[in-house]
Amino acid sequence: MKSGRFVLIRVFLVLIFSLLAETLFAQPSITSSPDTSTAPSPGSRRVIADFADLVEKASPAVVNIRTTEKVTVYQVPSNLTPQDQADLLRRFLGIPFPNLPQQQIPPGQQKSPNQVAPKSQEQDRGTGSGFVIDASGYILTNAHVVEGATTIYVTLTDKREFKAKLIGSDPKTDVALVKIEATNLTKLPIGESSKVRVGEWVLAIGSPFGFDNTVSAGIISAKGREVNDSITPFIQTDVAINPGNSGGPLINTRGEAIGINSQIFTRSGGFMGISFAIPIDEAIRISDALRANGRVVRGRIGVTITELNKELAESLGFTGKPRGVLIRALDPNAPAAQAGIEVGDVILKINDKDIEKGVELTKAVSEIKPGTKVKLQVWHKGAVRDVNVPVVEIEMPRKS
């Protein structure tokens, strides 16, 4: 009887240990979903999306851009004596050379140390990227990619090369629009940069160091970044961007362009994990203006501003949370000064919209049609008032 109970106990213990082992060492099941935007259920694993199909569809819309410029080369005559060559070096380069022994010139040839024949020739200037936004041949890129170019060449993924026409360029936002004579091109769908989220996966396709259609991936690190003196708040990412990527698209996981890769932060000259893209909403607005007028008309009110931080607020006697932008300088002949705004005032709102960063005010004013008035809410020595300021057009620098 006792042996029977002992057998039952052993069977019971074996079953318990079997269940425990299965629970502890079993592999959790992994299920993948084609919709990468769906949030995973608590405790489940999530598979990172495969970008291969996305890249296959987007790549044909991305192009390589090569620019050239004409330079003047001085052809040195072949009949110069060593003394003549020394004279030329001294004259054009300022290099002193000792007097060399005179050399006899064959009869019929003239001594011509000053007859240096100028010759114009085309040389490569730089490379970059771009992407098709219209099947009829309109291509977006960076202004700095085509700046100073005599000729712009566009190469498609099928190796066809075209000479491109510069429709317009806007250095303020670093956006340029070019066109090639081609039809039925694959165009890249345009997304909405205003809806991007920090942490979202993004891709870059371009030609870093001339390696066409190179793909890199990362995430959106931040939004609304102010970089240098740009009037555009940039999208910051950790996508690898290198020389040659400029002008290429920043693409979301739906295959839509949400930005134009434009700049990197670097202390070495190479990629250091921080890159910046122009939001596509702004780029399309600029390209529409370039397509319609060949240039972008911008407004100004004539103020130089800086963000209001805690130290500045305390020095001014500004109470409450620091907000708005401080006026550091004024153009005495511009509308803001003529409307009674002074240095030391703080602009809190523009057309009833709060201002938190300087780039927000600059961008808002630049987009207002010259000739209209803008309503500014201004803090002045403890009092808040509304000021209506006319907007005038920014004068374009004259080309010499």
C-alpha positions, 0 to 999 in steps of 0.5 A: 500500500505504501509503495503504491502511494510512493509511486503516485507521489513520484508521478505527481512530482514529475508532472509538476516539474514538467509544467515548470520546465515548459513555462520557464524554457519555452520560446515566446512566439513572435508575430509580425504585422505588416502595419508598423504603426500599430502599437504592440500589445503589452508583453509582446515582441515587435519585429522591425519593419523590412524596408526592402519593398519601400526602397524598391518603390522609392529609389527610381524617384531619387536622382544623382545631380552633378554640376560643372562650372566654366573656368578660365585656364591660361595656356602657356606658350611652348616656345618660352625660354627658362628666363621667360617662364621665371618672368611669368612665375614672378609676374602672376604668382609673385615667386622670385626666381634668380636670373637664368642664363639667356637662351637663344630663340630660333629664327622666326619665333617671337619672344612672348612672355606676356602672350598667355592665351586664356582658354575656357573649359568646363570642370566638375564642381560637385555632386548631390542628390534630388528627387522627382516631385512631378512626372513631367521632370520637376526635381527638388534638391538643395540650393547649395547643390546647384549654386554657382553651377554653369551646367547641371546634369541629372542621372536617373537610376536607369543611367539616363543622363539629362541636362537640367534647367534651373527653375529657381533657387532659394538660399534662405531655405536651401531649396532649389527646383530644377527640370529635365526634359523627360516624361512619365518619370517615377515621382516620390509621394509627398507626405506631411512633415507637420505630422511627423513624430519624434522616434519615428523611423525614417530613411535617406536615399542619395549619393554619398561620395558618389555612390548612387542610390545608397540607403541609410535608416534611423529615427527622427531625433527632434523637430523644430531645430534652429540651425545657424541663421536659417528661417526654417525649423529643421527636422533632426535625425540620426540618419547617416548623411554624408557629402553627396546626400544633400538634396536627397529625400528623407522618407517615412515608412509609408514611402513618402518624402517628409524632408530634404536632407540638407545639413549635418553637425560635425567637428570632423567633416564627416557624419557624427550622428546628427543630421538635419532635413528641411520639412517637406511642407516648407520645401513644397511651398518654396518650390511652388513659388519658384515654379510660379515666379522663379523666386520667393517673395518674403516679408520683413518688419526690420527687427533683430531678435533673440529668444527670451531666457530666464536671465534676460527676463530677470534683467528686463523685469519680465515677470512669469515664465520667459516667453516670446522673443526679445528685440536686440536691434531695429532698422530705424527706417523699417516698419517695426521702428516706425510703428513705435516698437523699441529695443528691449521690447518682447514680441509675445504673439503674431496674429494671435499665435504664441511665439516661443522661438525666434525662427517662428517669428521670422518664418511667420513674417517671411510668409506674409504678403508684403503690403499687408499688416501683421498684428504683434502683441508686444511687452513694453516695460511691464505693459502689454499692447497690440501693434499693427505693423506693415510688412515690406518685401525683403530686397534681393541683393543685386548681382554684380 
